[in-house]
Amino acid sequence: MITRREFLKLAACLSTSFGLSNFPAVVGAALKEVDYATVPRLLYLQGQSCTGCSISLLQAEAPNAVSMITRYSKLCFHTDLSAASGKQALNLIEEYISGRAGEYFLAVEGAIPWGMPEACMLGDKPFAHYLTEAAKTMSGAVAIGTCASHGGIPAAEGNLTDAVSLGEFYERRKLSPLLINIPGCPVHPDWVWKTIIHLVQVGLPELTKGQPKPFFETRLHELCPRYHDFQEEIFAKNLGDRGCLFKLGCLGPDTYADCPTRWWNGGQTWCIGANAPCIGCASPLFASKKQFPFYRIFEKEAAAESRKNEARFIFTG
């Protein structure tokens, strides 16, 4: 059972994140006593990733991560969190992939090395093998983070493994399982866990471009508290200055995410709140092209800054 305080906190988070118009009915359904027998099992596998998304998921607060993996879902395997290892772990994964262990959802963190399968192995089999077999038995898949959703840094132009997202992997294999993409580098814990709560208690959430619509339907730029500065052409010239950060490389106009209203680190801050431009980590463009830097600087301004630095160097000798 959850306390009244926990109920109110979770209800507030759900109503904000899902933009519920019929608050009492939907939240009441979402927070009814969970039937443990119907809670989905999660088989969490990692491909080409830094494990940053897993670390972020452990920062969940409403509910906390322990509740999410024991009450609202059954985390049957996770490389970093599971006690099982070696042959025992491989046998456990095989039990689910084969369908012998019953229904489950596949959670995937990281990209898939399409052109170099041996770059990511589970035991003596490529990661790609398990993904292909899982498509035949799983109830659906959740791509967690930008690497799994869009390819991310492992799939950056020029990478040697020809890394691809989970969706592109299945498309190339001519498979079409149910797939929910939840990008972010790292992913926000609310985006993942509240999607799972919705799956468990309400059903499949409304999607936009394969992503949960409540979190990814609006440009970050349009939700930004500095949007007025952009309209008034008040641009910051240096980090820490008042004004829109667009000319300092902010990619908010190209990114769909609710960071400005959700915030990060337990609701303490977020990138622009800390005077850092958005790097578009939830965008399909993130880290994809060599000529697309994390911080976009206008060419004329960059050239002027370069000349200024050169003059300063000559003057100081």
C-alpha positions, 0 to 999 in steps of 0.5 A: 500500500502507498501512503496518502502523501505518496498518492497525492505526490504521484497523482500530481506528477501524473496529471502534469505529465499526461495533461489529463482532462478527466483527472479523477477517472484516469488517475483513479484507474492508474493508481488503483491497487495493483494486481501483481499477477498482471504487472508486466515483466521487463527484460532489460538489455543493453547494447552500445551504451554508456549505462547513463540511462540506467543511472538516470532511471534510478533517480526516480522519485514519484514513485521511486525506482524500487517501487517501479521495478518491484510494484509497477513492473517486475524487473526480471533481468538487468545487466547492472542490477541483477545478481545473476551473472555468467551462465545463470544470466544467459539462461535467464535471458534465454528463458524469456526470449524463447517464450518459456517464461511467459509474457514480457516487455523488452527494454533496450538501452543503447544502439545496435552494431548492425555492421559489426555484430561481434562488437556487442555480444551476450555470451557467445551470441550477438546482441542482434540475435536476441533482439531478433528472437525477442520480436517473436515472443515479446509483448512489445519493446521500449527503446530507452534513451536516444541511442536506442531510439535514434542511434545517438552517439554510437551511430554518429557519422563515421562510426565503424560499427554502422550502429542503428536504433532499435526501430531501424534494426527491426525495419532492416530485419523486416520485423514490426513489433510494438515499439515505444521510443523514449529518447534523451541522453540520458533519458528522464526517469519520468518519461520511462516510468510514467509510460510504464505506469500508463502501460500497466494501468491504462494501456498504450499511451498515445504516440507521436512519431513513436514517442509518448505524446504527453512528453514529446509533442511540443518543441522545447523552445515553445515551452522555454521561459526565455521564449519571450526574449527570443521573440523580442530578439534579446539574445545572450552573448555569453553564458550567464547573460540574460536573454535567449541562448539561441545564438550560443547554440541552443537547439531548443527550436529543433527538439521536442521535449517537456524539459522546461516544465518537468525539470531534472534532478528531482525537479531542481534544475534543467539545462537552460535553467543552469544557463547552458544551451539545450544540446537537443539530446532528445532529437533524432539529429543528436550527434548524427552528423560531423558538421552538426555540433552540440553547440551551434555557433553562428559562423560570422560570430565564430569568425569574429571571436577567432579574430578577437582572440588572435588580436589578444594573443598578438597584443599580449605577445 
